[in-house]
Amino acid sequence: MNIYTDLKNKIKNKKAVITLVGLGYVGLPIALEFCKKGFKVNGFDLASNRIEKLKKGHSYINDIPSKDIKAALKKGFYPTCDAKVINEADCIIICVPTPLRKIKDPDVSYIVNASRTLRKHMRAGQLVVLESTTYPGTTREIMLPEMEKSRLKLGKDFCLAFSPERIDPGNPKYQFANIPKVVGGFSKQETELVKLLYSSVVNRVIGVSTPESAEVTKLLENTFRIVNIGLINEFANLCDRLGIDVWEVIEAAKSKPFGFMPFYPGPGIGGHCIPADPMYLSWKARRVGFKTKMIDIAASVNRDMPKYTALRAEKILASKGKRIQNANVLIIGVTYKKDVNDLRESPALDLIEALKGKKCKLKYYDPYIPYLDIHGIKGESVELTGAIIKKQDLVIVVTDHSDINYKNIAKNAKLIFDTRNIFENKGIRNKNIIKL
Ligand SMILES: NC(=O)c1ccc[n+]([C@@H]2O[C@H](COP(=O)([O-])OP(=O)(O)OC[C@H]3O[C@@H](n4cnc5c(N)ncnc54)[C@H](O)[C@@H]3O)[C@@H](O)[C@H]2O)c1
């Protein structure tokens, strides 16, 4: 029996053992989904604190309840720091981080390390899929050569493919199982095999001809977002100067049933995807002598948003005859987007820096972040009581978490700067609310 037939049978019969490498926001939900569908799942992660939590049935991701971890453990889910589980696996899915280096170049060191671990523990007859977002060529140029050092041969002894993860933490409508998956192997047979694997856990799987096509598909999606967010942020700045309500304009434009898709301005972009992924593409583009002008301009507009927000805050206070120096300012929400507990690249952090530079007295409230201790910014979330709100000269809504009592803020705040249009969306209007 060749490797394809063997793996195909194992996947079809749910006899394939799945090992996730990296159990973060991406790897953990995938592990749980395969478990739910009756596969034996192992999870390998270097972070012993995460593994310890999982072993006790505790979740560290806020939209994954601990009861789901406990249910998976009962079904045989085995989280471990021991790389030996790689050898036991039939299918290995790699979900390690791909951040940016300080100079905004790709940091693929986690993929390199995971590939080295893989090489040490792999055996003939395995399928390996990389899910980490990365530039086109990573699977072929980084993973494949490392794996071939094991003397195992692609297509004969092992299969390798790329499938970008599209999960959107905090999104109650679209979760792993109902987000279509794109897969690209080194051959048609490989692509078909990976399609079969993901069809066990995802509603729809789309095959593309190469790993590079799959790699760049993800970068196109996030480049589309960064460019459109950059455009609308610039547009918001212009509308402010023209005295036009940008939110009203977007609502009106949205009524066009074709050719327009709404994007919304905000205090800046954050997370590990939108600010980082397009930089992977522009880095790769430079390697082939191409300049990605759209990405560079959009990134620069978006990067300026926290500073712009701080400047607007200063102007809003000045319009009420109040200097920003020594003003009491309360920031609502510090995570990079609503309803998640993730601070990575959050624009709130840059905004805090910018406001600190203006010497105001800052406090923050975030139900997901009781303590802040990141990049030298330290603090404790205040309680969102009427008394605390009343003390503020300005309340700035930076992250519009769903579980916040906006009516209470509107009732008690002297002045509100709403960078998300959340009050309008909730039908709360008063003259003290100023929108971005
Ligand atoms: N979080 C998202 O919303 C999201 C969405 C789509 C794609 N992605 C991409 O998916 C990838 C993973 O992102 P994430 O958010 O899950 O990251 P994460 O930091 O939450 O999780 C990554 C995990 O990998 C572990 N790890 C690192 N090196 C390892 C190694 N060599 N062996 C075993 N484990 C290792 C880390 O300890 C960590 O637990 C990234 O490329 C990211 O860009 C993320």
The ligand as a Tripos MOL2 file, in Angstrom:
@<TRIPOS>MOLECULE
LIG
   44    48     1     0     0
SMALL
NO_CHARGES

@<TRIPOS>ATOM
      1 N1         -4.8600   33.9030   16.2760 N.am      1 LIG1
      2 C1         -5.5320   34.0930   15.1480 C.2       1 LIG1
      3 O1         -6.6100   34.6730   15.1330 O.2       1 LIG1
      4 C2         -4.9780   33.5900   13.8480 C.ar      1 LIG1
      5 C3         -5.8370   33.5020   12.7550 C.ar      1 LIG1
      6 C4         -5.3600   33.0210   11.5620 C.ar      1 LIG1
      7 C5         -4.0220   32.6530   11.4630 C.ar      1 LIG1
      8 N2         -3.1760   32.7740   12.5420 N.ar      1 LIG1
      9 C6         -1.7850   32.3350   12.3920 C.3       1 LIG1
     10 O2         -1.6520   31.0640   13.0340 O.3       1 LIG1
     11 C7         -0.3500   30.9410   13.6090 C.3       1 LIG1
     12 C8         -0.4640   30.6430   15.0860 C.3       1 LIG1
     13 O3         -1.0820   31.7460   15.7220 O.3       1 LIG1
     14 P1         -1.6850   31.6740   17.1750 P.3       1 LIG1
     15 O4         -2.4970   32.9050   17.3420 O.co2     1 LIG1
     16 O5         -2.2930   30.3450   17.4130 O.co2     1 LIG1
     17 O6         -0.3450   31.8010   18.0530 O.3       1 LIG1
     18 P2         -0.2030   31.5170   19.6160 P.3       1 LIG1
     19 O7          1.0000   32.2680   20.0550 O.co2     1 LIG1
     20 O8         -1.5040   31.7130   20.3120 O.co2     1 LIG1
     21 O9          0.1090   29.9560   19.6790 O.3       1 LIG1
     22 C9          1.2650   29.3960   19.1550 C.3       1 LIG1
     23 C10         1.7020   28.2560   20.0770 C.3       1 LIG1
     24 O10         2.8140   27.6110   19.4740 O.3       1 LIG1
     25 C11         3.6920   27.2140   20.5170 C.3       1 LIG1
     26 N3          5.0040   26.9520   19.9270 N.ar      1 LIG1
     27 C12         5.9120   27.8320   19.4680 C.ar      1 LIG1
     28 N4          6.9630   27.1840   18.9330 N.ar      1 LIG1
     29 C13         6.7030   25.8580   19.0450 C.ar      1 LIG1
     30 C14         7.4060   24.6900   18.6650 C.ar      1 LIG1
     31 N5          8.5650   24.7550   18.0240 N.pl3     1 LIG1
     32 N6          6.8540   23.5020   18.9610 N.ar      1 LIG1
     33 C15         5.6480   23.4210   19.6010 C.ar      1 LIG1
     34 N7          4.9340   24.4960   19.9660 N.ar      1 LIG1
     35 C16         5.4630   25.7060   19.6930 C.ar      1 LIG1
     36 C17         3.6460   28.3560   21.4820 C.3       1 LIG1
     37 O11         4.0850   27.9660   22.7740 O.3       1 LIG1
     38 C18         2.1590   28.7420   21.4560 C.3       1 LIG1
     39 O12         1.4290   28.0640   22.4510 O.3       1 LIG1
     40 C19         0.3660   32.2450   13.2790 C.3       1 LIG1
     41 O13         1.0520   32.0880   12.0930 O.3       1 LIG1
     42 C20        -0.7630   33.2290   13.0840 C.3       1 LIG1
     43 O14        -0.4050   34.3080   12.2520 O.3       1 LIG1
     44 C21        -3.6450   33.2170   13.7350 C.ar      1 LIG1
@<TRIPOS>BOND
     1     1     2 1
     2     2     3 2
     3     2     4 1
     4     4     5 ar
     5     4    44 ar
     6     5     6 ar
     7     6     7 ar
     8     7     8 ar
     9     8     9 1
    10     8    44 ar
    11     9    10 1
    12     9    42 1
    13    10    11 1
    14    11    12 1
    15    11    40 1
    16    12    13 1
    17    13    14 1
    18    14    15 2
    19    14    16 1
    20    14    17 1
    21    17    18 1
    22    18    19 2
    23    18    20 1
    24    18    21 1
    25    21    22 1
    26    22    23 1
    27    23    24 1
    28    23    38 1
    29    24    25 1
    30    25    26 1
    31    25    36 1
    32    26    27 ar
    33    26    35 ar
    34    27    28 ar
    35    28    29 ar
    36    29    30 ar
    37    29    35 ar
    38    30    31 1
    39    30    32 ar
    40    32    33 ar
    41    33    34 ar
    42    34    35 ar
    43    36    37 1
    44    36    38 1
    45    38    39 1
    46    40    41 1
    47    40    42 1
    48    42    43 1
@<TRIPOS>SUBSTRUCTURE
     1 LIG1         1 GROUP 0 **** ****
